Amino acid sequence: MDKFIIKGGRRLEGEISVSGAKNAAVAIIPAVILSDEPCILENVPNISDVTISLKILEEMGAKVETINRTSFRIDARSIRNYEVPYDMARKMRASYYFLGALLGKFGKARVSMPGGCPLGDRPIDQHLKAFSALGADCNIDHGMVDVEAKNGLKGNQIYLDVVTVGATMNAILAGVRAKGLTIIENAAKEPHIVDLANFLNSMGADIMGAGTDVIKIRGVDYLRGTTYAIIPDQIEAGTYMIAAAATKGDIIVKNIIPKHLESITAKLEKIGVKIEEYDDSLRVWTEGPLMRSSIKTMPHPGFPTDMQPQIATLLTLAEGTSIVTEGIWDHRFRYVEELRRMGADISVDGKVAVIEGTGRLMGAPVKACDLRAGAALIIAGLAATGTTEIEDIYHIERGYEEMDKKLRGVGADIVKRSFPEIEVKQSL
């Protein structure tokens, strides 16, 4: 079992570089299946979700060649199988993007119900609604999702009942090879949706309106190979911004797109964090006390749900009472119990957390219960007095590339250590 051991109280100073976006990479990698030629992907983050996605492609018959640490050449032309290996699909939520890509390519797909972080009920009904609108029959049987368009995919109007990133992306993946015009209404607007559309357009797809709530796609018969660099990760950038604020630090966050961070920057400035914006970087520092705030997570361009645990952790160090409302997921406050072990004063009622800022946290043994919760515990450990041990860090490694190494580069005392698994023998 691996743990992060953090000795808190050290101010972060220096420069930290952001990797490629997890949420873009896990959709763009399956999208390569749609290409009729090899593709080169650059700025790919070295995280476990990416490793699994590439392994799925290989298991299905694709040729994946490592060019360097962040670049891969993928030739998916040899894929003949439309079923994703069960064990791998179960390891990550984003495996459902293989449904849209395989359906677009072969007219059918078979993928297990996805795994990933336990954030509450995350049905795929809107995904299936999109596939059905394009002419596919959809069935769920024994944990497997089967979709098939026996008469081929045909463009159609798709109205999503709720704003959902996953269903928007899957509708795009299926729609690019459908005959005629597909219109997605009430589409999500996140930067990684725009990135997926840009990637497909660079191969010859005809997608308009990505980043707005109406996306129009004219289906094409052929998609050429391309070389494409994935956008920087806005959530990773936001996490390091908050880590700097929590430690009263002063850091430069590099390799970013500042516009993608506007909602995060605006909230941090209200809390009292100083931010200076450059072309592809930000300087983040604090001078005075942190101030209480009210935050509600919303679909883009609102404050992202993937930043909620991190900013809630920061607000435990602020003065006064803060209120955090989760507008997306049902069970996103599972990490609160762990923060309480560190001295946080937080009460939760449904989707609302009330935080009484204590101004200080204390080191303690804690467990990461999901990806972003794990990042929040790292921030808490950096700011806390004493030593924090974080278990189940595999959650963190799903979405953050070498987080411990990057933080050490700006002065954090954090190490990754392996501990033997303790077997509990039941006495007879």
Buried (B, 14 or more C-beta within 10 A) or exposed (E): EBBBBBBBBBBBBEEBBBBBBBBBBBBBBBBBBBBBBBBBBBBBBBBBBBBBBBBBBEBBEBBBEEEEEBBBBBBBBEBEBBBBBBEBBBBBBBBBBBBBBBBBBBBBBBBBBBBBBEBEEBEBEBBBBBBBBBBBEBEEEEEBBBBBBEEEBBBBEBEBEEBBBBBBBBBBBBBBBBBEBBBBEBBBBBBBBBBBBBBBBBBBBEBEBBBEBEBBBBBBEEBEBBEBBBBBBBBBBBBBBBBBBBBBBBBBBBBBBBEBBEBBBEBBEEBBBBBEBEEEBBBBBBEEBBBBBEBBBBBBBBBBBBBBBBBBBBBBBBBEBBBBBBBBBEBBBBBBBBBBBBBBEBEBEEBEBEBBBBEEBBBBEBBBBBBBBBBBBBBBBBBBBBBBBBBBBBBBBBBBBBBBEBBEBBBBBBEBEEEEEEEEEEEE
